[in-house]
Amino acid sequence: LRLRLVGPAKELVGTDQFGNKYYRVPKYESRAGQIIPERRFVEAVNREAYQYQIGDFPAEWDAWIRKKREDPPTIEEILRNENYREEMKQKVKEVSEKDKLLQAKEYEEGLVAEPSHTQVKGHASAPYYGKKEPSEDPTSTANIFQPGAWMPPGSGSSQDK
């Protein structure tokens, strides 16, 4: 009767090392005869959305919640994968250090040209590209300005011609 009226109760499937609890509600048929698919969800230790951080949920549990995998992960599987990820991080660090040493040796021996460190000022579309840049210092004509006396440069009046 409960199954028909409310639906099946949630089943605790497992917990992770952070204390999050993972549940599932199995597929069932509603009173109206509608098939309700299986639901999977997590009751997080940090219930507020702003408290979540990347990595609060193990990737294996995330895959189970999103139905990317059929069976929930085991603690052994999660620890094995975590150890594997740490080993890979260490190997990447070692390889990058060896690569930096090899590059330095190649630079010293002249086998590879060192990267050039050029500074580009301005942009090709700027009107002064390749020319002396306009001064960054502010200038003021406040003391000598006369209203109506200013003419744009190059416009010249007919008297100048």
DRENSENU-651346 format. One line per 10 residues: for each residue x, z, y of C-alpha. Coordinates in pm, 1 decimal, decimal comma. Layout:
<pts>
X:Z:Y ~ ... $
</pts>
This chain:
<pts>
0,0:0,0:0,0 ~ 284,7:87,4:243,5 ~ 451,1:-247,2:168,1 ~ 130,3:-432,4:259,8 ~ 57,1:-234,0:576,3 ~ 397,1:-163,0:732,5 ~ 649,8:-352,4:524,9 ~ 935,2:-225,6:314,1 ~ 1154,2:61,4:429,2 ~ 1504,0:-9,1:550,3 $
1780,0:32,5:289,6 ~ 2121,5:169,2:380,3 ~ 2371,4:-90,4:258,2 ~ 2695,2:66,5:378,3 ~ 2905,0:212,7:656,5 ~ 3231,3:107,0:813,2 ~ 3541,8:300,6:916,6 ~ 3399,8:346,7:1270,0 ~ 3083,6:521,4:1147,1 ~ 2841,5:231,2:1206,7 $
2560,9:212,4:948,1 ~ 2436,4:-121,6:811,4 ~ 2080,6:-168,5:686,1 ~ 1864,0:-438,6:534,8 ~ 1489,8:-483,7:508,0 ~ 1415,8:-705,2:206,5 ~ 1198,5:-1014,4:222,3 ~ 827,0:-935,3:183,1 ~ 478,8:-1078,8:226,2 ~ 269,3:-947,7:515,6 $
-102,3:-856,6:500,6 ~ -185,0:-1201,9:635,7 ~ 10,4:-1363,0:351,3 ~ 304,8:-1461,4:572,1 ~ 651,4:-1443,1:412,7 ~ 877,0:-1225,8:628,1 ~ 1247,4:-1306,8:566,7 ~ 1512,7:-1044,5:498,0 ~ 1642,4:-862,7:807,6 ~ 1987,4:-715,1:846,0 $
2090,1:-484,4:1127,9 ~ 2334,3:-216,7:1233,6 ~ 2285,3:129,0:1380,3 ~ 2596,4:158,9:1592,4 ~ 2776,3:479,2:1679,5 ~ 2769,4:369,4:2045,5 ~ 2403,7:287,3:2094,9 ~ 2434,9:169,8:2457,2 ~ 2523,3:-198,7:2503,7 ~ 2779,4:-123,1:2776,3 $
2975,6:96,9:2534,0 ~ 3053,3:-186,7:2289,8 ~ 3406,9:-314,4:2267,5 ~ 3546,8:-615,4:2083,7 ~ 3643,0:-494,6:1739,7 ~ 3378,5:-221,0:1712,9 ~ 3234,4:-405,8:1414,2 ~ 3463,0:-537,6:1139,8 ~ 3452,4:-915,9:1097,9 ~ 3334,0:-879,9:737,8 $
3028,5:-676,5:839,8 ~ 2959,5:-914,7:1127,0 ~ 2954,9:-1203,3:879,0 ~ 2712,1:-1011,7:655,9 ~ 2478,0:-928,5:948,3 ~ 2473,0:-1297,2:1050,9 ~ 2402,7:-1398,5:687,6 ~ 2730,6:-1590,0:659,8 ~ 2793,8:-1403,4:336,7 ~ 2550,2:-1287,6:71,6 $
2702,0:-955,6:-38,6 ~ 2803,9:-672,5:193,4 ~ 3178,7:-609,1:216,8 ~ 3352,0:-323,3:41,3 ~ 3588,0:-76,7:208,5 ~ 3872,0:-211,6:-10,0 ~ 3804,3:-566,9:111,3 ~ 3798,2:-460,1:476,2 ~ 4125,5:-265,0:441,9 ~ 4291,7:-552,1:252,5 $
4190,6:-800,2:524,2 ~ 4302,3:-562,3:800,7 ~ 4645,2:-525,5:634,9 ~ 4666,6:-904,6:602,6 ~ 4587,3:-950,6:974,1 ~ 4853,7:-694,1:1069,5 ~ 5110,6:-868,9:847,0 ~ 5027,8:-1201,5:1012,1 ~ 5067,8:-1050,4:1360,8 ~ 5409,6:-915,7:1260,3 $
5517,4:-1250,9:1113,4 ~ 5406,1:-1436,9:1425,4 ~ 5604,5:-1193,0:1639,8 ~ 5917,3:-1243,0:1425,7 ~ 5885,4:-1622,5:1431,4 ~ 5838,7:-1632,5:1809,2 ~ 6145,9:-1410,1:1859,0 ~ 6354,3:-1638,2:1632,6 ~ 6226,6:-1940,3:1824,6 ~ 6327,5:-1786,6:2159,0 $
6678,2:-1714,7:2024,7 ~ 6707,2:-2070,0:1888,6 ~ 6597,6:-2218,5:2221,6 ~ 6850,5:-2004,2:2410,4 ~ 7127,2:-2117,0:2172,5 ~ 7027,5:-2482,3:2214,1 ~ 7034,1:-2446,0:2594,3 ~ 7380,7:-2289,4:2581,7 ~ 7516,2:-2565,5:2356,1 ~ 7364,6:-2833,8:2577,0 $
7148,4:-2974,4:2297,7 ~ 6833,6:-2936,1:2500,9 ~ 6791,4:-2961,1:2875,9 ~ 6656,1:-2651,3:3037,1 ~ 6310,3:-2688,2:3185,5 ~ 6320,2:-2776,9:3552,0 ~ 6178,2:-2528,2:3795,3 ~ 6039,1:-2739,1:4076,8 ~ 5821,2:-2612,3:4352,1 ~ 5552,3:-2845,0:4472,8 $
5416,3:-2777,6:4817,0 ~ 5093,1:-2927,9:4926,3 ~ 4893,7:-3186,4:4742,7 ~ 4922,5:-3565,7:4724,6 ~ 4592,7:-3603,5:4909,9 ~ 4712,7:-3389,0:5201,5 ~ 4790,5:-3592,6:5516,9 ~ 5135,4:-3431,7:5543,5 ~ 5244,1:-3475,2:5177,6 ~ 5616,7:-3542,2:5167,8 $
5648,2:-3471,7:5539,7 ~ 5715,6:-3154,9:5727,8 ~ 5421,5:-2923,1:5682,7 ~ 5227,0:-2801,8:5983,6 ~ 5321,4:-2458,3:6103,9 ~ 5139,0:-2164,6:5952,8 ~ 5195,5:-1965,0:6271,6 ~ 4882,9:-1930,6:6486,0 ~ 4894,7:-2081,8:6831,1 ~ 4669,3:-2004,4:7123,0 $
4583,3:-2181,7:7445,0 ~ 4354,5:-1908,1:7572,1 ~ 4542,5:-1849,3:7900,1 ~ 4572,0:-2215,8:8002,8 ~ 4252,5:-2368,8:7859,7 ~ 4021,1:-2548,0:8107,3 ~ 3670,5:-2645,4:7990,0 ~ 3627,5:-3024,8:7974,4 ~ 3999,8:-3091,7:8008,9 ~ 4083,4:-3123,6:7641,9 $
4096,4:-3470,2:7481,9 ~ 4158,1:-3532,9:7112,9 ~ 4511,2:-3657,0:7043,3 ~ 4540,3:-4036,1:7036,0 ~ 4203,4:-4096,1:7204,6 ~ 4352,8:-4132,6:7556,0 ~ 4135,0:-4227,9:7851,1 ~ 4113,9:-4575,9:8003,5 ~ 4332,5:-4453,1:8291,8 ~ 4628,4:-4407,5:8049,4 $
4615,3:-4773,1:7938,6 $
</pts>
